[in-house]
Amino acid sequence: MARKLDSFPEDEDAPRGRYPWNKWLNGEVWELQKGSKEQVAEGNADFHVETRSFRSAVQQATRVRKGDVKTAIRNNGSAIVIQFMPKAEESTDEGDGHAT
């Protein structure tokens, strides 16, 4: 029998991403820690790949979200700081640039 829901649920069969990009690419400044696979699984680190490879993954995730990202590798590669900056919506006005 049909029933009304309060909100749309997540798809239980949808693949889960490796990283919580929606959280990390929210415009705030995040320092993410490198660790082992086990540390990531336990929630004691954020990523386990080489830091420069992770930086590339951050940049790819940013392109998908149509924005720019600032990154800084810290602590001899054991951490990376990221901040996402969404691109401003382009104006669709076709004015001539003169004030009226």
N, C-alpha and C positions, 0 to 999 in steps of 0.2 A: 504494500500500500504506500502511496506517495506521502512524503512528509516535507514540511517546510524547514529549511535550515537557517540559522542566524547569519552564517557566513560561509564562503566557499572553502571547502577543506583542501589540504594539500593532497596531491596525487600519491597514493601509497606505492605505486609502481614506478614513480619518476626516479631517475638516477640521482643520487646524492652527490653534490660536489665535494671535492676534497677540502676546500677552504670556505669559510663563511664570508664570501665577498660582500654580501649585502651589509653585513655588520662593519667590516673593515673599510669599505669604500663609501662611508656615510658622510665624509667631509671632515671628520675629526682626525686628530693626529694619533697614530697608533705606533707603538714600538712592539715589534713581533720578535719572538725569541726562536733561535734555531736549537734543535735538539735531535734526539734519536727517534726512530719510528715509534718505539715504545713510549718515550716521553710524550710524543704527540698524542698517541692513543690514550694515554692516562690524563691528558689535559695539562701536562706540565711544560709543554713547548708548543709552538704554533706551526712550525714547518720543519722538515728534516732533510730537504734537498740542499744542494750548494746555494749559498746566499745569492750569488749572481744569477743562478737559474731561477730562484724564487722571485728575484726582481723582475725578470722577464715575464714570469707568470702574472705578476701584479700589473705590469704594463699591458699585457694582453687582456686581462679582465677589465682594465680601465677603458681600452678601446671599445670593447663591447658596450660599455655603459656611456660612451660618448663624452669623455672628459679627459682631463690631464691628471697626472700624478707626480708628486714630488717624492723622491726616495733618498734615503741616506743610510749607507751601511755603517754600522757602529760596532764597537767592541771587537775589533779584528775579525769581523764577519759573523759573530755569534748573534747579531741582532740587526734588524732593518727597521727604519722609521718610514712610514708612508702617510701621505695625505692626498685624498682624492679631491679634485676640483672639477665639478661638472661644468661643461661648456655652456655659456649663456645661450639662450634661445635666440636664433637669428630673427630679426624683424622682417616682416613680409611687406612693410610699407614701401611703396615705390615712388615716394616723393622726390623732389628735385634737390632737397637739402636746403631750400630757402625758407626762411620764416615768413609766415603770412600774417 
